[in-house]
Amino acid sequence: MDDNSKKSVLSRRTVLSAAAIAPAVVAAAAAASGTAQAQQFQTADKVAIVTGSSRGIGAATAKRLAADGFKVVVNCRVNHDLATAVVRDIEKAGGQAVWEQADIREPTAVRRLFDVAEREFGGVDVVVANAGVMHLAPFRDMSDEDFDKMVDTNVKGSFNTLREAARRVRDGGRIIATSSSIVQLRSPTYGPYAASKGSMEIYANILAKELAGRKISVNAIAPGLVATSLFLDGKTDEQVAGFAQRTPHGRIGEPSDIAAMVAFLCSPDGWWVNGQTLYTNGGVV
């Protein structure tokens, strides 16, 4: 074999060797980067705002995040007594929380909510845009007033919250919007409500892209049938039992089931989930 042939063989061997080790090098680098990113987001001393957290899913989420080490700003529009009770429960369990009245339909009120978080706890790391309203009726019977309330709260109010979050959540944080599995179920009488909740999924996906470079993960969660007043009011025990049989697990969800998903997304391990909608519904869809 002449010198040129030997060089050619050596060159091919070098390329093949590099190709063989490249995946391992890339994987190691990615793992190191992921570990570093996770280590940067430890829940202790982090601050979370949860809108609509005086009861139901929001209250369960506020309590769960506080139990995980977050300092929490509880929010209500009118239920002052309930918001106070949520803060009291968090403090009894050893956590830190304050509550603030703010109507998310008003941009100035949303800004005040973030001001409270910064004044009381030093900043904002997590925002859960949970506040929402639901009015059900067939299209022909839906009133202008009820339709406008859902658009103003679910679409505009959540936009106000997410816009302020985009401006003020610290790098490396989390933003979560609450959608609904009804976006996929599409049951009669839920038309305008489902449309308003579908906007959360669009918001989350686009905002995740807009915040590129800041290591902020933005996602939507889509609860299904959950034992809250929003779902249970106006339904008989027989109706609720019928809904429960629609899920593979044979029960409707609890607020704590949804809070657990939020807690995962806000944990060090949740940062790689980004721009997604997580249907947290026990398999009803």
C-alpha positions in Angstrom: 0.0 0.0 0.0 1.5 3.3 -1.0 1.6 6.4 1.2 -1.5 8.0 -0.4 -3.6 4.8 0.2 -2.4 4.7 3.8 -3.4 8.3 4.4 -6.8 7.6 2.8 -7.5 4.7 5.1 -6.4 6.7 8.2 -8.6 9.5 7.1 -11.6 7.2 6.8 -10.9 5.7 10.2 -10.7 9.1 11.8 -14.0 10.2 10.3 -15.7 6.9 11.4 -14.2 7.2 14.9 -15.5 10.8 15.2 -18.9 9.8 14.0 -19.1 7.0 16.6 -18.2 9.2 19.5 -20.2 12.3 18.3 -23.6 11.2 19.7 -22.1 10.4 23.0 -20.4 13.8 23.2 -23.6 15.6 22.1 -25.7 13.6 24.7 -23.2 14.4 27.4 -23.2 18.1 26.6 -27.0 18.1 26.5 -27.2 16.3 29.8 -24.8 18.7 31.4 -26.8 21.6 30.1 -30.1 20.1 31.3 -28.6 19.4 34.7 -27.3 22.9 35.0 -30.6 24.4 33.9 -32.5 22.3 36.5 -30.1 23.2 39.2 -30.7 26.9 38.5 -34.4 26.5 39.2 -34.7 25.3 42.8 -38.1 26.0 44.2 -36.8 27.4 47.5 -37.0 31.2 47.6 -38.9 31.3 44.3 -42.1 33.4 43.9 -45.3 32.3 42.3 -48.4 34.3 41.4 -51.6 32.2 40.9 -54.6 34.1 39.6 -58.1 32.9 40.6 -56.7 31.1 43.6 -59.2 31.7 46.3 -60.9 28.3 45.6 -60.9 25.2 43.4 -57.9 24.4 41.2 -56.3 27.8 41.9 -56.4 27.3 45.7 -55.0 23.8 45.4 -52.2 25.0 43.1 -51.3 27.8 45.5 -51.1 25.4 48.4 -49.1 22.8 46.5 -46.6 25.4 45.3 -46.2 26.8 48.8 -45.7 23.2 50.1 -42.9 22.8 47.5 -41.1 25.9 48.8 -42.6 28.8 46.7 -43.6 32.1 48.2 -47.1 32.6 46.8 -49.3 35.5 45.9 -52.9 34.4 46.1 -55.4 36.3 44.0 -59.1 36.8 44.0 -61.6 39.2 42.4 -64.4 39.2 45.1 -63.8 36.2 47.4 -61.7 38.0 50.0 -62.6 35.7 52.8 -61.7 32.6 50.8 -58.4 34.1 49.7 -57.6 34.9 53.3 -58.3 31.3 54.3 -56.0 30.0 51.6 -53.2 32.2 52.9 -53.9 31.1 56.4 -53.7 27.4 55.4 -50.4 28.0 53.7 -48.9 29.8 56.7 -50.2 27.1 59.1 -48.3 24.6 57.0 -45.1 26.6 57.3 -45.3 28.4 54.0 -45.3 32.1 53.0 -48.1 33.8 51.2 -50.0 37.0 50.8 -53.3 37.7 49.0 -54.2 40.5 46.7 -57.5 41.5 45.2 -57.2 42.1 41.4 -59.6 41.9 38.5 -57.5 40.4 35.7 -59.8 42.1 33.2 -58.1 45.4 34.2 -54.4 45.8 33.1 -53.7 48.2 36.0 -55.0 45.6 38.4 -52.7 42.9 36.9 -49.7 45.2 37.2 -50.6 45.8 40.8 -50.6 42.0 41.4 -47.0 41.8 40.1 -46.1 44.9 42.1 -47.2 43.1 45.3 -45.1 40.0 44.4 -42.0 42.2 43.9 -42.6 44.3 47.0 -43.3 41.4 49.3 -41.0 38.7 48.0 -38.5 40.4 45.6 -39.7 39.3 42.2 -41.7 36.8 40.2 -40.5 33.4 38.9 -43.8 31.5 38.2 -47.1 32.8 36.9 -50.2 30.5 36.7 -52.9 32.2 34.7 -55.8 30.3 36.2 -58.6 32.8 36.7 -61.6 32.1 34.4 -65.4 32.0 34.2 -67.8 29.6 32.6 -71.4 30.2 31.3 -73.1 27.4 29.4 -76.0 27.6 26.9 -76.8 26.5 23.4 -75.7 29.1 20.8 -79.3 30.2 20.3 -79.7 30.9 24.1 -76.3 32.4 25.0 -76.8 36.0 26.2 -74.5 38.8 25.1 -73.7 39.5 28.7 -72.5 35.9 29.4 -70.5 35.8 26.2 -68.8 39.1 26.9 -67.9 38.0 30.5 -66.1 34.9 29.2 -64.3 36.8 26.5 -63.3 39.6 28.9 -62.1 37.2 31.6 -60.8 34.1 29.8 -59.4 35.7 26.7 -58.6 39.3 27.6 -57.9 38.8 31.3 -55.5 35.9 30.6 -53.8 38.0 27.9 -53.3 40.8 30.5 -51.8 38.3 32.9 -49.5 36.6 30.3 -48.4 39.9 28.9 -47.3 41.1 32.3 -45.6 37.8 32.9 -43.7 38.1 29.7 -42.4 41.4 30.9 -41.6 40.6 34.5 -41.0 36.9 35.1 -37.4 36.4 35.9 -35.2 34.5 33.4 -35.4 30.7 33.9 -39.0 30.9 35.2 -42.3 29.2 34.3 -45.5 30.5 32.9 -48.6 28.3 32.8 -52.1 29.0 31.4 -55.2 27.0 32.3 -57.1 25.7 29.3 -59.7 23.0 29.4 -60.2 19.5 27.9 -63.6 20.8 26.6 -61.5 22.2 23.8 -61.3 18.6 22.6 -64.5 17.2 24.0 -66.6 20.0 22.3 -69.8 19.1 24.1 -73.1 20.9 23.4 -73.6 24.2 25.3 -69.9 24.6 25.8 -69.2 26.4 22.4 -68.1 29.9 23.5 -66.5 28.6 26.7 -64.4 26.1 24.7 -63.4 28.8 22.2 -62.3 31.1 25.0 -60.2 28.3 26.6 -58.7 27.3 23.3 -57.0 30.7 23.3 -54.9 29.6 26.3 -53.2 26.9 24.2 -52.4 29.3 21.4 -51.1 31.9 23.9 -48.8 29.3 25.5 -47.4 28.0 22.3 -46.6 31.4 20.8 -45.4 33.0 24.0 -42.9 30.1 24.5 -41.4 31.0 21.1 -41.4 34.8 21.8 -39.4 34.2 25.0 -36.7 32.3 23.3 -33.3 32.8 24.9 -34.6 33.5 28.4 -35.0 29.9 29.5 -38.6 30.5 30.5 -40.9 27.5 29.8 -44.5 28.3 28.9 -47.2 25.7 28.8 -50.9 25.2 29.0 -52.7 22.6 31.1 -56.1 21.3 30.2 -58.1 19.8 33.1 -61.1 17.6 32.4 -63.9 16.8 34.8 -62.7 18.3 38.2 -64.6 18.4 41.5 -64.9 22.2 41.7 -67.9 24.5 42.1 -67.3 25.6 38.5 -68.1 22.0 37.4 -70.4 20.7 40.1 -72.8 23.6 40.5 -76.2 22.8 39.0 -75.5 19.1 38.6 -77.2 16.2 40.5 -75.3 13.4 42.1 -76.5 11.1 39.4 -75.2 13.4 36.7 -71.8 13.7 38.4 -71.7 9.8 38.7 -72.4 9.6 35.0 -69.5 11.9 34.2 -67.2 9.9 36.4 -67.9 6.8 34.4 -66.7 8.5 31.3 -63.1 8.4 32.5 -61.0 5.2 32.5 -60.2 5.7 36.2 -63.9 5.8 37.0 -63.9 9.1 38.9 -63.7 12.8 38.3 -60.5 14.6 39.1 -59.7 16.5 42.2 -58.1 19.9 42.3 -55.0 18.3 43.8 -54.6 16.2 40.6 -54.3 19.4 38.5 -52.1 21.1 41.1 -49.7 18.1 40.9 -49.2 18.7 37.1 -48.5 22.4 37.7 -46.0 21.5 40.4 -44.2 19.2 38.0 -44.0 21.9 35.4 -42.6 24.3 38.1 -40.1 21.8 39.3 -36.4 21.5 38.2 -37.4 18.5 36.1 -40.2 20.3 34.2 -38.1 22.9 32.3 -37.8 20.9 29.1 -41.5 20.8 28.5 -42.2 24.0 26.6 -44.9 25.4 24.3 -47.2 22.4 25.0 -50.7 21.7 26.2 -50.9 19.0 28.7 -54.3 17.3 28.9 -54.6 16.5 32.6 -58.0 14.7 32.6 -57.6 11.0 33.6 -58.1 9.9 30.1 -61.6 11.4 29.4 -60.3 12.6 26.0 
